[in-house]
Amino acid sequence: MGGNTSCVGIAEDDQLPTLVLDAGTGLRNLSAVLRGAPFIGTLLLGHLHWDHVMGLPFFPAGDNDGARVHVMAPEQGVPPIDELTRLMSPPLFPITPKQLRGDWTFSSYGAESFEAEGFSVVARDIPHKGGRTMGLRITDGRSTIAYMSDHAPHDLGPGDDGLGALHPAAVELATDVDLLIHDAQYTAAELPARASWGHCAADYGVNLASHCGARRLLLFHHDPTRTDDDVWALRDALAPPPGLTVEVATEGTVVQL
């Protein structure tokens, strides 16, 4: 499925991505997509775990004199620049975020609606241990996606099937979307032993998509110990209802809406 961690670029029509969800090591690939051009846009971070920010120090299109990069992170009472400097500074890394070339700005967001790079965004808190985590709903007025890469709905109750509650925030974000990108780290059989690890069963994504009328589900955030064949087998074992397309996120996947 690819060896990099979470990073999803969003673009209008055939343009280059200007809104990027999370800055995992997959962010390295965006520089190649931009074909040497500096990045002009927003990095919208769903949360600040390492696998969602480790691409920042290795992003040539952002570390560029012509770049304009706005980093948005969930509000947690500490300025995002201070939080990210804990990750990226000596002796762990040679420079700090303030030393990146280009025009970098940092801000926080909460459970609110806002505009980013011409897209309308709704952000809501979703359960995922170890710091505030946001699920996102993004639209250009024609198509809509929901992004819940790391989600532990069972923390809010078992739901009807023990896989987790169809809680209000998740339902609001996923209702009638064209594409739901959702955590699929575990099988239903694996979940009980790993319920405290902050992720959910792929079956929950199917249940949420079906309940909310989502048209496509992209299984995301695969367990790192799973082989490609294992991931496809997990997908094939699911039982989506008629009308719901379930796909596997692979590195370099392009979805046109």
N, C-alpha and C positions, 0 to 999 in steps of 0.2 A: 504493500500500500504506500510505501515510501518511508524514509527514515526521519523525516523532519516533523517538528511539532507545529501546533496550531497557528495558521495564518490564512486568512481568506480575503482576497481582493475583490472589490466591487467596482464595476465600471458602468457607465452609461453608454448603451449601444456599442459601437466598435471603438470607443475611446480607451485609453489606458486607465488602470485603476487609480482612483483618487481617495477612496475610503477603504481602509484595510482593517479587518477585524482580527485583533490579536497580533502579537509580534514574536511568535515562536521562531524556531530556527528556519521555518519555511519562508520567513521574510527575506532570507538570502536570495531566494529564487526570483523575488520581485525585481531585483536589480537587472537580471537578465531579461525579464519581460519588458522592462523599460528601455532596453537596448542602449544603455549608456546615458540616458537622460536623467537629470536629477528628479527626485520624487517631489511632487507638489501635492500635498493632501493631508489627510488625517489618519492617524493610527488610533483606533478606538479599542481600548483594552477592556475585555470582559472581567478580568481579574489579574492579579499580579503574581501568580505562581510562576516558578522558573520556566516551565515549558511554554509559557505564554509571553515571555519577555526576553528570552535568551537570544533572539535574533537581532536585538537592537545594536549590540556592538559590532555586528557583522553585516551591515546594510550599506554598501557603497553608494547606492542611489540617495540615501539620506545623509550620509557623511560626505557632503558635496557642497561646494561653495554656492551652487545655484539652487539648492534644495530649500523648500519651505515645508516643515514638518510640524504638525500640531498633534501632540500626544494627549489623549484623554483617558483618564483612569478613574475607577470608582472612588467616590469620596469616602475617606476613612479617617479624617481628622489630621492627616499629615499631608503636606504638599507633595504631589506626585514626583516632583523633581528630587525631593529628599528620599522618597521610597526607592526610586530607581537608582539613585546614587549609592545606596547600600549594596546594590547588585553590581554596579558598574563603577568601580573606583579602585585605586591601588590599595592593597597588594593583589586584589583579585583580577584587576584589569588595568591596563596602563593609563587610561584616561577616564574622565567622568562624563556624564551626558552633557554638561555645560561646555565641554571642549569639542563636541562634534561640530563639524563645519556646516555652514548653511544657517538658516533661520529656524531654530527649534523653539517651540513654545509648549508649555505643559499646563494642563488644567484638570479639574475634577468634575465629575457629574454624578448625579444621584438618580433616584427613581423619578424620572421626568421625561418630557418630550423636548426635542431640540432638533435643529437643522445642522447637518454636517456635509459639506461638499455637495450641496444641492439635493441631498437625500433627507427625508424626514425620519427621525429615529425615536422610538419609544424604548426606554430602559426600565427594567423592573428587577428587583432583588429576587434571586432564586437560590435555593439551598445548595451550598458546596463548602465544605469545611475549610478553615484556614484563611479567613479574610473575606471581605465583602465581594460577592460575585453577582454579575448582572447578566440577565438574558436580554436579547435585543430584538427589536422588530424594525425593519428598514424598508422603506418604500420610495419609489420615484414617482408615485401617482399612477403608475401603470401596472407594476408588478411589486410583490411584497415577499420578503423572506423573514424568517425567524431564525435566530442563532442562539442555541443553548448548548454550548460545547461541553461544559462541565456541570452536571446537574444531579443532585441526590434527592429526588422528590420523596423518597421513603423517610427522610428526616422529618417530614411534615405529616407523616401517617402512612399506613400500609396501602391505603386505597382498597378497592374491591378485590384485587387479585394478589395483594401482597407486594407488588412491584413499586408502589408509591402512589401518593395522592395526585389526582388531576387538579392541582391547586390553582387558585385564581390567577396568579401571575403567569404561570405557564400557559393556561388557557387563553388569557388575554393576548399574549404574544403570538400564539400559534393559530388563532382562529382565522380561517379562510385564507391562509397564506398560499402562495404559489410554491414555495419551497421551505421546508423545515430542516435545518441542519441541527442534528441532535446527538448528544452523547450516546454512544453505543458500546461502552467499554466491556460490559459483561453479558453473559447469557443469564437467563432466569435462574438456572441451576447454580451458577457461580455467585449470584448476588448475596444470599444469606451469609456466606463466610466473609464477604468483603463489603458488607453494607456500611461500615464505618469509614470507608476509603474515599467517599465523596463523589462516586459515580453511579450510574444506573444500568439496568439491563436494556438491551436493544429493544426488547418487547415493549418496554414502556414508551419508547418513541413511536412505535406503531400505534399503541393505544391512544397516545396524545394526538397524533396526526389524524387518526380516525375520528376521535371525539370532536376535534376542532374543524374538520372539513379541509385539512391541508391536502394539496394535490400531489405533492412529491415529498418524499422523506429521504434525506441523505444521511446515512449512518456515518458518524464522525467520532474522532477521539478513540481510536481502536486501542485495545490492550496491547502494550508493547511486546508482550511475549507471544502474541498470536501471529502465526504465519499468514501469508496472503491467502492460501487455501483455506485456512481456518476462518478467516473473515468472510470469504465467500460462502462457506458452509453455514456460518452463523446467519447470514442474510437469507440463504435458501431455506433455513429451518423456520423462518418467521412466517406468519400467516396473515398478511395484510388483507383488508377487505377489498372488494371490487372498487376500482376507481382510484386507489392509492398506489402510486408507483414508489417502490423502495429500491434505492440505489446505494452503492458503497462509495464513500469518498476515497479517492486515490490521489496521490501526489500529481499535481498538474491538471486535475479535473477542471473542465470548463462547463458551466451550466448556463445556457441561454434562456432567458425568460421573456 
